[in-house]
């Protein structure tokens, strides 16, 4: 008898109907749900335990935490039909009245639940009513109990707080996280398992089993560091895109053979600007962001920075390798035009006829048409010496073709243009002009030399054409000395311009 009394007193002074609780920890990342299943337990062994599956989801953009609550069908249905999460406070003694007000006139309260009510009233616990179920820390609850389920009769208002034990019904609770907190605690208090005792003329008859112990949910929020670094990522990406475009421009400059000198100056200036842009951004302050995307972009930017000092314009050998196809093309043109010049020279060396005259100008026209629009200047300005040499030869052959004429000889009439004979003063003037060209060439820049070469070729070709038709008597007589001076000047200047 004494033992019974002691046990009674222990039960009286240590009631666990309200104060018992279980705790579960849930780490949740932005957009990645975390799922846990917890036990819904009563105050003693007479209360059959049930289960509740909790799904936590966090939206970092809106700082919103959502908890989804389900009752698994497989391990709960036989013992429990619903889990009631009350959304408002209720007096213990008024539960039957409450259900009747919701159209459930035959609602039943289990004996064990009545015992919980009596104990809470009789032994110094003056909480005569139980409060709404959801209590939270570091967050604000929007006070909405939302059930997503199509299996319940939602015309009965209490079903908005009832989670059916069918594995489908889900209650969603939404919280606004305060001050970007890293942890949020949600306590589900006053959870009540409910059985369904059939229906009477369509009436839902609930059987309230007991009030379960509290369930404390500790949610550790793991934020997406990259989401926090959206502006930084945008700025870093803009810088990397700029560097990528500039690097592409540098690559074009490296082999811009038509403007190599100008490109070389722009090349170094562009590298300086790129380096300054990187230094101004201050990458070091973002290196501990914890965001892999930020780290990856920074690595790419540093790769560009470390590459810039070693990035240079190519030397002559590299240029020649780069334009090897162009060199072969110009060389093949030279061979073709040389053959044409040789053929035209042969046509002029024999007896002149009208037919040969036509063939001469037709062959010349075809050859010139084939090189029409060719940008020889681009080849002449090439930083590759081999290309310059072949380009000078090409320009000389083109000029030779332009100035070659099929002049009549020995009194024969032809369709070619007539050429006036030359006198001593005219040849002297040409020799003086070539001496002037000689002096100009000695001080000319590489950029101007191709133009002087063209001028020289034109002067020589025109005078050679005039000397060619000078009668032998004059060529070996009164003009012999001045013609020799002309030939010496031509040879001397040709050697200088090679």
Secondary structure by P-SEA (a helix, b strand, c coil): caaaaaaaaaaaacccccccbbbbbbbbcccbbbbbbbbbcccccccccbbbbbbbbbbccccbbbbbbbbbcccccccccbbbbccbbbbccaaaaaaaaaccccccccaaaaaaaaaaacccccccccccccccccccccccccccccccccccccccccccccccbbbbbbbbbcccccbbbbbbcbbbbbbbccccccbbbbbbcccccbbbbbbbbbccccccaaaaaaaaaaaaaaaaaaaaaaaaaacccccaaaaaaaaaaaaaaaaaaaaaaccccccccccaaaaaaaaaaaaaaaaccccccccaaaaaaaaaaaaaaaaaaaaaaaaaaaaaaaaaaccccaaaaaaaaaaaaaaaaaacccaaaaaaacccaaaaaaaaaaaaaaaaaaaccccccccccccccccccccaaaaaaaaaaaaaaaaaaacccccaaaaaaaaaaaaaaaaaaaaaaccaaaaaccaaaaaaaaaaaaaaaaaaac
